[in-house]
Amino acid sequence: MLDHHGGRADRSAQGGTAQRFLAKARDHRAAGRHDRARNNLSRVLGAEPNHPEAHYELGQLLAPSAPEKAVAHFITALRGAPEKPAYWLALASALLAGERLPDARAILEKYKTQSFGAESLALAKAFVERTVTVAQSRYDLGKFQEADALIDLVILLDEHHAYATYLAGAVAARTNRAELAFDLISIAIYREPKNALFYSGLSSVLTNRGDHDGAISALEKALKLDPDLAMAHANIAGVYQRRFRYGEALRHAERAIVLEPGNAGAHSNRGSALLALGRLGEAVEAFDRALALDPSKLFVASNRLFAKLYSADVPAEEYAADARAFGQRFADPLLRNRPFANDRGPDRPLRVGFVSGDFCNHALVRFFEPYLRAVDRGSFTAFAYMTHASEDAVSERLRPLFDRWHNIAGLDDDEAADLIERDAVDILIDLSGHSAGNRLLVFARKPAPVQVSWIGHPATTGLTAIDYRLSDSLIDPIGSAEALHTEKLWRLPKVWVTYGSPDNLPPVRERAPCEDTGYVTFGCFNRLTKISDEALQTWARIMAAVPDARLFMVVGDIADPDVRRAVEERLNAVGMPLDRIIFQPRVNSDYYELYHQVDIALDPYPYNGGTTSYDTLSMGVPFVTLRGGHAVARHGVLVLTSVGLPELIADSPDAYVAIARDLACDRVRLRATRNCLRERMQASPLMDHRGFTDDVGAAFRGMWQRWLTASAPQL
């Protein structure tokens, strides 16, 4: 009996000693004295190798730097004391840190079957919040699959967690699951109807679905709940721009910056609003600020390049240098150097892929669809890689014209490049350049042997991974344009693009407007972004030379007092007679009828009209242009030369004034110039889709054969 009681006393003493060492270890760990904590734990484990609490404490020490080693200690602790909820959750955390997510899930599923007391509630809540934080960090890094898996664990423990549900919706939105995104964020709002952030997130889903009115309503609700939510101000600035509400967009972007000066998105949206208002220098500065705050924002760098491309103050050489710098910084490090496994047959049907976010109701389709419909389907297999999650009725119309259609909005750049390689694409065409929705970093990885820039960007992309830009000698003069490109220029024999007029194009006005009004109306249907102060000065001289003339200008958001004041200040500064200016807001319907109010259109410079120039001639209205030295300044030259009106091309601002004045003052000549202008367009190379398609096909075949020669194995 004495021995028995003595043994129990010894064990009791050992237990007391262990607790003292454990207490010391906890204190040392809390104070950051990890070596001393380990020494105390070693004493406990020396006496009792499987002591649960000692293993738990040792696991806590190891978890931050060596989660795999911590796992073993947490397992031992859990085996010895499965009634401790902290041990279960510590093991799950270590497994997650060691990227053993399936094992972590298995532990948590078993954890849920246990019957713990009230102490488990606070522990589980802390675990959930830590996991949400990690999931958010993965989301912010663009690691959406990892974020989704972590959110799934959170919802396993707390199926009513509103923010986790919201974040799951955000992940779904970024991975091309629009309906799921809408449903999840709507559920989050149901659970927390006064959470302004959730409404702001819902707006992004609605914007991607093309529901801009719904997005504005959601953001207005967010701002009603929290007038100082910078994200909502930044987001509504972006949506307002899509509705041509540039004044409000600018005001909200600037409010977001006041609330959160480091919000790169707000600075970017401010830049976009300034760009739309024609304030190009300020726009570049705003984009520079956004990039300084977040250098990873590729779309901001692209917007900055577009702003410079528009600007009369930026020489073409400077733009080209900036584009090359873009390529060197963002694209060149991603190049994949490896042999291609494509069938090297020189005459077989080619596999051609087209990448764009604009296979929808967008101006691109006016130029691309006629080509696609006219192409000889036996000559190649066509692949579409749609980069925008939202598709519409135009998308559905285009889909059957391709042999295969992929929506790659939910794929990251590596995944998209891998898909293109699996499709064994021979020639990959970029139809976006630096415009919205571009996937230039897919091209940077070089997933196809031959890569080409076409239609979407009238200048170099700056990417060495893109081999060619389709062009012609009118747009890019031989000898002077080469130095402005990283790509080689492949000039088509006639034109670099053809135009398809809308099916519902109204008839041309039979009489020129001046025959009814008694005065000539000049017009410009281009955005303010393209209208330089130099062009305005020239137009003011035209108005002075034709004293009774009017100038019809389509200006987005001109009804906004701030916008109108700024526009009038610009016009007044160049001597424009404001009492003879007719301002027309941008419209979503009956657009072509506006041309019935104009006798002669004025092409802006140095960035000429694009789609607008084709529309103008198709509506029977001639335009005057100034011949520039590089592509964006020569589109008017291409269009007017192609329809046989070279006499409307000026080689200097003085000549521009004279051409416009003389045409306005000679009503007989004006009537003759306007006569059958639509028919001249239709008979020109600009609408010869069959011949153009043959030229493009010959170009693709030539590019392919050139690649075969260049990549032939050396004997």
C-alpha positions in Angstrom: 0.0 0.0 0.0 2.8 2.4 0.8 4.4 1.7 -2.6 1.1 2.2 -4.3 0.4 5.5 -2.6 4.0 6.6 -3.2 3.7 5.8 -7.0 0.5 7.9 -7.2 2.2 10.7 -5.4 5.1 10.5 -7.8 2.7 10.7 -10.8 0.9 13.6 -9.3 4.2 15.4 -8.7 5.2 14.7 -12.3 1.9 16.1 -13.5 2.4 19.2 -11.5 5.9 19.6 -12.8 4.6 19.1 -16.4 2.0 21.8 -15.9 4.7 24.2 -14.6 6.9 23.6 -17.6 3.9 23.9 -19.9 2.9 27.2 -18.4 6.5 28.5 -18.8 6.5 27.3 -22.4 3.3 29.2 -23.2 4.7 32.3 -21.6 7.9 32.0 -23.5 6.0 31.4 -26.8 3.8 34.4 -26.2 6.9 36.5 -25.6 8.6 35.2 -28.7 11.3 33.3 -26.8 10.9 30.2 -28.9 14.1 28.4 -27.9 13.2 28.6 -24.2 9.7 27.4 -24.9 11.1 24.4 -26.8 13.4 23.6 -23.8 10.5 23.5 -21.4 8.4 21.3 -23.8 11.3 18.9 -24.2 11.4 18.4 -20.5 7.7 17.5 -20.5 8.0 15.2 -23.5 11.1 13.6 -22.0 9.0 12.5 -19.1 5.8 11.8 -21.0 6.5 11.3 -24.8 2.9 11.4 -25.8 1.7 14.3 -23.6 -1.1 15.9 -25.7 -0.8 19.5 -24.5 3.0 19.5 -24.9 2.7 18.2 -28.5 0.0 20.9 -29.2 2.3 23.6 -27.9 5.2 22.3 -29.9 3.0 22.2 -33.0 2.0 25.9 -32.4 5.7 26.8 -32.2 6.4 25.0 -35.5 3.3 25.9 -37.4 4.4 29.3 -38.7 7.6 28.1 -40.3 7.3 24.4 -40.7 3.6 23.4 -40.9 4.4 19.9 -42.1 6.4 19.2 -38.9 3.6 20.8 -36.9 1.1 18.4 -38.4 2.7 15.4 -36.7 2.6 17.0 -33.3 -1.1 18.1 -33.7 -2.0 14.5 -34.7 -0.4 13.1 -31.5 -2.1 15.8 -29.4 -5.5 14.9 -31.0 -5.0 11.2 -30.5 -4.4 11.8 -26.8 -7.2 14.4 -26.2 -9.8 14.2 -29.0 -12.2 16.2 -26.7 -10.1 19.3 -27.3 -11.6 21.4 -30.1 -8.5 23.5 -30.3 -6.4 20.5 -31.4 -8.7 19.7 -34.3 -8.7 23.2 -35.6 -4.9 23.5 -35.1 -4.4 20.4 -37.1 -6.7 21.6 -39.9 -4.9 25.0 -40.0 -1.5 23.3 -40.3 -2.8 21.0 -43.1 -4.0 24.1 -44.9 -0.7 25.9 -44.4 1.0 22.8 -45.9 -1.4 22.9 -48.9 -3.0 19.6 -47.9 -6.5 20.8 -48.4 -8.3 17.5 -48.9 -6.8 16.3 -45.5 -7.9 19.5 -43.9 -11.4 19.0 -45.1 -11.5 15.5 -43.9 -10.5 16.7 -40.4 -13.1 19.4 -40.4 -15.8 17.0 -41.5 -14.9 14.8 -38.5 -14.7 17.8 -36.3 -18.3 18.7 -37.2 -19.5 15.3 -35.9 -18.0 15.9 -32.4 -20.0 17.2 -29.5 -18.1 20.0 -28.0 -19.0 22.6 -25.4 -19.5 26.3 -25.7 -15.7 26.8 -25.9 -15.6 25.5 -29.4 -17.8 28.3 -30.7 -15.2 31.0 -30.3 -12.4 28.7 -31.6 -14.4 27.8 -34.7 -15.2 31.5 -35.3 -11.6 32.4 -35.1 -10.6 29.6 -37.5 -13.3 30.7 -39.9 -12.2 34.3 -39.9 -8.5 33.3 -40.4 -9.5 31.1 -43.3 -11.7 33.9 -44.8 -8.7 36.2 -44.6 -6.5 33.7 -46.4 -9.2 33.1 -49.0 -9.4 36.9 -49.6 -5.6 37.1 -50.1 -5.7 34.3 -52.6 -8.5 36.1 -54.4 -6.6 39.3 -54.5 -3.7 37.5 -56.1 -5.9 36.0 -58.8 -5.7 32.5 -57.4 -9.4 31.9 -57.7 -9.4 28.1 -57.4 -7.5 28.2 -54.2 -9.8 30.9 -52.8 -12.8 28.9 -53.8 -11.6 25.8 -52.0 -10.9 27.8 -48.8 -14.3 29.4 -48.9 -15.8 25.9 -49.3 -14.2 25.0 -45.9 -15.6 28.1 -44.3 -19.1 27.3 -45.5 -18.6 23.8 -44.2 -18.3 25.2 -40.7 -20.6 28.2 -41.1 -23.0 27.8 -44.0 -24.6 31.2 -43.1 -21.4 33.2 -43.2 -22.4 36.2 -45.3 -19.0 37.4 -46.3 -17.8 33.9 -47.3 -20.9 33.6 -49.5 -20.2 37.0 -51.0 -16.5 36.1 -51.7 -17.7 32.8 -53.3 -19.8 34.9 -55.6 -16.9 37.2 -56.4 -14.8 34.1 -57.3 -17.6 32.8 -59.5 -17.8 36.1 -61.3 -14.1 36.0 -62.0 -14.2 32.4 -63.3 -17.0 32.8 -65.9 -19.9 31.5 -63.7 -22.1 34.6 -64.0 -25.4 33.1 -62.9 -23.8 31.5 -59.8 -22.1 34.7 -59.0 -25.4 36.6 -59.1 -27.1 34.0 -57.0 -24.4 33.9 -54.3 -24.0 37.6 -53.9 -27.8 38.0 -53.8 -27.8 35.4 -51.0 -25.1 37.4 -49.2 -27.2 40.5 -49.5 -30.3 38.7 -48.2 -28.2 37.7 -45.1 -26.7 41.2 -44.6 -29.1 43.6 -46.4 -27.3 46.6 -45.1 -23.8 45.7 -46.3 -22.8 48.3 -48.9 -19.8 46.3 -50.0 -22.1 43.5 -51.2 -24.1 45.8 -53.4 -20.9 47.2 -54.9 -19.8 43.6 -55.7 -23.2 42.8 -57.2 -22.7 45.8 -59.5 -19.6 44.2 -61.0 -21.6 41.1 -61.9 -24.4 43.1 -63.4 -21.9 45.2 -65.4 -20.3 42.0 -66.8 -23.8 40.9 -67.8 -24.3 44.1 -69.7 -26.9 45.3 -67.2 -25.5 48.8 -66.6 -28.8 50.2 -65.3 -28.9 47.4 -62.8 -25.3 48.0 -61.8 -26.0 51.7 -61.3 -29.0 50.8 -59.1 -26.9 48.5 -57.0 -24.2 51.1 -56.6 -26.7 53.8 -55.7 -28.0 51.5 -53.0 -24.4 50.9 -51.8 -23.7 54.6 -51.6 -27.0 55.2 -49.8 -25.9 52.7 -47.1 -22.4 54.0 -47.0 -21.8 57.4 -48.7 -18.1 57.1 -47.9 -17.5 53.7 -49.5 -14.6 54.5 -51.9 -15.0 51.2 -53.8 -18.6 52.1 -54.7 -17.6 55.6 -55.9 -14.8 54.1 -58.0 -17.1 51.4 -59.5 -20.0 53.8 -60.3 -17.5 56.0 -62.1 -16.7 53.1 -64.4 -20.4 52.2 -65.1 -21.3 55.9 -65.7 -18.7 56.0 -68.4 -20.5 53.2 -70.2 -23.6 55.3 -70.2 -21.7 58.4 -71.5 -22.3 60.1 -68.1 -18.7 61.4 -68.0 -19.3 64.3 -65.7 -20.7 62.1 -63.0 -18.0 59.5 -63.6 -15.3 62.0 -63.1 -16.9 63.4 -59.9 -17.3 60.0 -58.3 -13.8 58.9 -59.2 -12.4 62.0 -57.6 -14.6 61.5 -54.5 -13.2 57.9 -54.3 -9.7 59.3 -54.4 -10.5 61.8 -51.6 -11.8 58.9 -49.5 -9.0 56.5 -50.4 -6.0 58.2 -52.0 -4.3 54.8 -52.6 -7.2 53.3 -54.5 -5.6 52.5 -57.9 -8.9 51.6 -59.5 -10.3 55.1 -58.7 -7.3 56.8 -60.3 -7.7 54.5 -63.3 -11.4 55.3 -63.7 -10.6 59.0 -63.3 -8.1 58.6 -66.1 -10.7 56.9 -68.3 -13.3 59.7 -67.6 -10.7 62.4 -68.5 -9.8 60.5 -71.6 -13.5 60.4 -72.7 -13.6 64.2 -72.1 -10.6 64.8 -74.3 -8.4 65.8 -71.4 -5.6 63.6 -72.6 -2.6 65.0 -70.6 -4.5 64.7 -67.4 -5.7 61.2 -68.3 -2.0 60.1 -68.8 -1.1 61.6 -65.4 -4.1 59.7 -63.7 -3.0 56.4 -65.3 0.6 57.0 -64.2 -0.7 57.5 -60.6 -2.7 54.3 -60.8 0.3 52.4 -62.0 2.5 53.9 -59.3 0.0 52.5 -56.7 -0.4 49.2 -58.4 2.2 48.4 -61.1 0.5 45.0 -61.8 -2.6 46.6 -63.4 -2.1 45.7 -67.0 -5.3 47.3 -68.3 -4.2 50.6 -66.8 -0.9 50.4 -68.7 -2.9 49.6 -71.9 -5.3 52.6 -71.2 -2.2 54.8 -70.8 -0.9 53.7 -74.2 -4.2 54.5 -75.8 -4.3 58.0 -74.2 -0.8 58.6 -75.7 -1.9 57.3 -79.1 -4.7 59.8 -79.2 -2.7 62.7 -78.1 -1.4 65.3 -80.6 1.4 66.1 -78.1 2.9 62.7 -78.2 5.0 61.9 -81.3 4.5 58.4 -82.8 8.1 57.6 -81.9 7.4 58.2 -78.2 4.2 56.0 -78.3 6.2 53.2 -80.0 8.9 53.5 -77.3 6.3 53.3 -74.6 4.7 50.3 -76.2 8.0 48.5 -76.4 8.6 49.3 -72.7 5.2 47.8 -72.0 6.2 44.6 -73.9 9.6 44.4 -72.1 8.0 44.8 -68.7 4.8 42.8 -68.9 5.2 40.4 -71.8 8.8 39.4 -72.7 9.5 37.5 -69.4 6.5 35.2 -70.1 7.8 33.9 -73.5 7.7 30.1 -73.7 10.7 28.8 -75.6 9.9 25.3 -76.9 9.4 23.6 -80.2 5.9 23.5 -81.6 4.3 20.1 -82.5 2.0 21.5 -85.2 1.6 19.5 -88.4 4.2 21.1 -90.8 2.3 20.5 -94.0 2.7 23.6 -96.1 -0.6 23.3 -98.0 -3.0 21.7 -95.6 -6.0 23.7 -94.2 -4.7 26.0 -91.5 -6.0 26.2 -87.9 -6.5 29.9 -87.2 -7.6 31.2 -83.8 -9.1 34.7 -83.2 -8.9 36.2 -79.7 -11.2 39.1 -78.7 -13.6 40.4 -76.0 -15.7 42.0 -78.8 -17.5 39.0 -80.3 -20.7 40.8 -79.3 -22.5 44.0 -80.0 -19.3 46.0 -80.8 -17.9 47.9 -83.7 -15.3 45.2 -84.3 -18.0 42.9 -85.7 -18.8 45.4 -88.5 -15.3 44.7 -89.9 -14.7 41.1 -88.8 -18.0 39.4 -89.6 -18.0 40.2 -93.3 -14.6 38.6 -93.6 -15.6 35.5 -91.6 -18.7 35.0 -93.7 -16.8 35.4 -97.0 -13.9 33.1 -96.2 -13.5 29.7 -97.9 -14.2 27.3 -95.0 -12.2 24.6 -96.7 -9.1 26.7 -96.4 -8.9 26.7 -92.6 -10.5 25.7 -89.3 -11.6 28.8 -87.3 -11.4 28.9 -83.5 -13.0 31.7 -81.4 -11.5 32.6 -78.1 -14.0 35.0 -76.5 -12.4 36.9 -73.6 -15.5 38.5 -72.1 -17.8 36.5 -69.8 -20.9 38.2 -71.1 -22.2 37.1 -74.5 -25.2 38.5 -76.3 -27.4 38.0 -79.4 -24.5 39.0 -81.7 -22.3 36.4 -80.0 -25.0 33.8 -80.8 -25.0 35.0 -84.4 -21.2 34.7 -84.7 -20.8 31.4 -83.0 -21.9 29.2 -85.9 -19.3 30.9 -88.2 -16.5 29.3 -86.2 -15.7 25.6 -86.1 -15.1 25.9 -82.3 -16.0 28.5 -79.8 -14.3 28.9 -76.4 -15.1 31.5 -73.8 -11.8 32.0 -71.9 -12.9 34.7 -69.5 -12.6 32.2 -66.6 -9.2 31.0 -67.6 -6.0 32.6 -66.5 -3.3 33.4 -69.1 -1.4 30.1 -68.7 -4.6 28.1 -68.9 -5.8 30.0 -72.0 -2.4 29.5 -73.6 -2.4 25.8 -72.8 -5.9 25.5 -74.4 -4.7 27.2 -77.6 -1.8 24.8 -77.8 -4.0 21.8 -77.3 -6.1 23.1 -80.2 -2.9 23.1 -82.3 -3.6 26.5 -83.6 -1.2 27.5 -86.4 -1.9 31.2 -86.6 -3.3 33.2 -83.6 -4.9 36.6 -84.3 -5.2 39.3 -81.7 -8.3 41.5 -82.5 -8.0 43.8 -79.5 -4.5 45.2 -79.1 -4.6 47.4 -76.0 -8.4 47.9 -76.0 -10.7 46.6 -73.3 -10.8 42.9 -72.8 -7.5 42.2 -74.4 -5.5 39.1 -73.5 -2.1 40.2 -74.7 -0.4 38.2 -72.0 -1.8 35.0 -73.6 0.1 36.1 -76.8 3.1 36.8 -74.7 3.4 33.1 -73.9 3.5 32.4 -77.6 1.0 29.5 -77.7 0.9 29.4 -81.6 3.8 29.4 -84.1 2.5 32.5 -85.9 0.8 35.4 -84.1 -0.8 38.5 -85.7 -2.3 41.8 -84.6 -5.3 42.9 -86.6 -8.2 45.4 -86.6 -8.4 46.2 -82.9 -5.3 48.4 -82.5 -3.9 50.7 -85.3 -0.4 50.7 -83.9 2.2 48.4 -82.4 1.3 46.3 -79.4 4.9 46.4 -78.3 5.0 42.6 -77.9 7.9 40.8 -79.6 5.9 37.6 -79.3 3.4 39.0 -82.0 5.1 38.4 -85.3 3.0 40.5 -87.7 0.5 43.4 -87.9 -1.9 43.2 -90.9 -1.8 46.5 -92.7 -1.7 48.2 -96.1 0.6 50.8 -97.7 -1.9 53.6 -97.4 -2.2 53.2 -93.6 1.4 52.4 -93.0 3.7 54.0 -95.7 6.5 51.7 -96.8 9.8 52.8 -95.3 8.5 55.0 -92.4 6.2 52.8 -90.5 8.6 49.9 -89.8 10.5 51.7 -87.1 7.3 52.2 -85.2 6.6 48.5 -84.7 7.9 45.5 -82.8 5.8 43.4 -85.3 6.7 43.0 -88.9 4.2 44.8 -91.1 2.4 42.5 -93.6 0.7 44.8 -96.1 -2.3 43.6 -97.9 -2.5 44.6 -101.6 -5.5 46.9 -101.4 -7.0 47.6 -97.9 -6.3 46.2 -94.4 -10.0 45.8 -93.5 -13.4 45.9 -95.1 -16.6 47.4 -93.7 -20.1 45.8 -93.3 -22.9 48.3 -93.1 -25.8 47.6 -90.7 -28.8 45.8 -92.0 -31.1 48.6 -90.8 -29.2 51.5 -92.4 -31.7 54.2 -93.2 -31.8 55.7 -96.7 -29.5 58.6 -97.7 -31.1 62.0 -97.5 -32.0 63.0 -101.1 -31.2 66.7 -100.7 -28.3 68.2 -98.9 -29.4 69.8 -95.6 -28.1 73.2 -96.8 -30.7 73.2 -99.6 -33.4 73.4 -97.0 -31.7 75.4 -94.3 -29.9 77.9 -96.5 -26.6 77.4 -94.7 -24.0 74.6 -94.6 -23.7 72.4 -91.6 -20.3 70.8 -90.9 -20.3 67.9 -88.5 -18.1 65.6 -86.4 -19.5 62.4 -85.0 -16.3 61.3 -83.3 -15.6 61.2 -79.6 -14.0 64.2 -77.9 -11.1 61.8 -77.2 -10.0 62.1 -80.8 -10.5 65.8 -81.2 -7.3 67.7 -80.6 -7.0 71.4 -79.9 -5.1 71.6 -83.2 -8.1 70.2 -85.1 -10.4 72.6 -83.3 -8.3 75.5 -84.3 -8.5 74.4 -87.9 -12.3 74.0 -87.6 -12.6 77.5 -86.1 -10.8 78.8 -89.2 -13.3 77.0 -91.4 -16.2 78.6 -89.5 -14.6 82.0 -90.0 -14.2 81.3 -93.7 -17.8 80.2 -94.1 -19.5 82.9 -91.8 -23.0 81.4 -91.9 -22.0 77.8 -91.4 -22.9 75.7 -88.3 -20.9 73.0 -86.7 -22.8 69.9 -85.5 -20.9 68.0 -82.8 -21.8 64.8 -81.0 -20.6 65.1 -77.5 -21.2 62.5 -74.8 -22.9 63.9 -71.6 -23.1 67.4 -73.0 -26.2 68.0 -70.9 -24.0 67.8 -67.8 -23.2 71.4 -66.7 -19.6 70.7 -65.9 -19.0 68.8 -69.1 -20.7 71.6 -71.2 -18.7 74.3 -69.5 -15.4 72.5 -70.1 -16.3 71.9 -73.7 -17.3 75.4 -74.3 -14.1 76.7 -72.7 -12.1 74.6 -75.1 -14.0 75.8 -78.1 -13.9 79.4 -76.9 -10.1 79.2 -76.4 -9.6 78.4 -80.1 -12.0 81.1 -81.3 -15.0 78.9 -82.1 -18.3 80.8 -82.4 -20.3 79.1 -79.7 -23.6 80.6 -81.1 -23.1 78.5 -84.3 -22.3 75.2 -82.5 -25.0 72.5 -82.4 -24.4 70.1 -79.6 -25.9 66.6 -79.9 -25.7 64.1 -77.0 -24.6 60.6 -77.9 -27.6 58.3 -78.6 -28.2 54.6 -78.4 -30.9 54.6 -81.1 -31.6 56.5 -84.3 -27.9 57.3 -84.6 -27.7 57.2 -88.4 -30.6 59.7 -88.8 -28.2 62.3 -87.2 -26.2 62.3 -90.5 -29.3 63.8 -92.2 -28.4 67.1 -90.4 -24.9 67.4 -91.8 -23.6 68.5 -95.2 -19.9 67.9 -94.8 -18.1 66.0 -92.0 -14.7 67.0 -90.5 -12.3 64.2 -89.7 -10.4 64.8 -86.5 -6.6 64.6 -86.3 -4.1 63.3 -85.5 -6.3 60.4 -84.5 -8.7 60.0 -87.4 -12.2 58.6 -87.3 -12.5 54.8 -87.6 -15.9 53.2 -87.9 -17.4 56.7 -88.0 -15.7 57.5 -91.4 -17.3 54.4 -93.0 -20.7 55.3 -91.5 -20.3 58.9 -92.7 -19.8 57.9 -96.4 -22.5 55.2 -96.2 -25.0 57.9 -95.1 -24.0 60.0 -98.2 -21.9 62.6 -96.3 -18.4 63.4 -97.6 -15.7 64.3 -95.1 -12.4 66.2 -95.2 -9.2 64.7 -93.7 -5.6 65.7 -93.0 -2.9 63.3 -94.2 -0.7 62.3 -91.3 2.5 60.3 -91.1 1.4 57.1 -89.2 -1.5 54.7 -89.1 -3.9 56.5 -86.7 -3.5 59.7 -88.7 -4.0 58.1 -92.1 -7.3 56.3 -91.8 -9.1 59.1 -93.6 -6.5 58.8 -96.4 -7.3 55.1 -96.8 -11.1 55.6 -96.9 -11.2 58.6 -99.2 -8.6 57.1 -101.6 -10.6 53.9 -101.7 -13.8 55.6 -102.8 -12.1 57.8 -105.3 -12.2 61.1 -103.4 -8.5 62.0 -103.0 -9.4 65.7 -103.5 -10.8 65.8 -100.0 -7.4 64.8 -98.5 -5.4 67.8 -97.2 -1.6 67.9 -96.8 -1.7 70.8 -94.3 -4.1 72.6 -92.0 -4.3 75.5 -94.5 -5.3 73.1 -97.3 -7.8 71.4 -94.9 -9.5 74.8 -94.4 -9.5 75.6 -98.1 -10.9 72.2 -99.1 -13.8 72.5 -96.6 -14.5 76.1 -97.5 -14.5 75.5 -101.2 -16.7 72.5 -101.0 -19.2 74.4 -98.7 -19.3 77.4 -101.1 -19.8 75.4 -104.3 -23.3 73.9 -103.8 -23.2 72.3 -107.3 -20.0 70.4 -106.5 -21.3 69.5 -103.0 -24.4 68.0 -104.5 -22.3 66.1 -107.0 -20.0 64.8 -104.3 -22.8 63.6 -102.1 -24.6 61.9 -105.1 -24.3 58.1 -105.0 -21.8 58.2 -102.2 -23.2 55.1 -100.6 -23.0 53.3 -103.9 -19.4 54.3 -104.4 -18.7 52.9 -100.9 -20.3 49.6 -101.8 -18.4 49.3 -105.1 -15.0 50.2 -103.5 -12.4 47.8 -102.1 -13.7 48.8 -98.6 -16.7 46.5 -99.2 -15.2 43.9 -101.5 -15.4 41.2 -98.9 -14.7 38.3 -101.2 -11.6 39.8 -102.7 -10.4 41.0 -99.3 -10.9 37.6 -97.8 -8.7 36.1 -100.5 -6.0 38.6 -99.8 -6.1 37.8 -96.0 -6.0 34.0 -96.8 -2.9 34.5 -99.0 -1.3 36.5 -96.2 -2.0 33.8 -93.7 -0.6 31.1 -96.0 2.5 33.2 -96.7 3.1 33.7 -93.0 2.7 30.0 -92.4 5.2 29.1 -95.2 7.6 31.7 -93.9 7.5 30.1 -90.4 8.0 26.6 -91.9 11.1 27.9 -93.6 12.5 29.7 -90.6 11.9 26.8 -88.2 13.0 24.0 -90.5 15.4 21.6 -88.8 19.0 22.2 -89.6 20.6 19.2 -91.4 
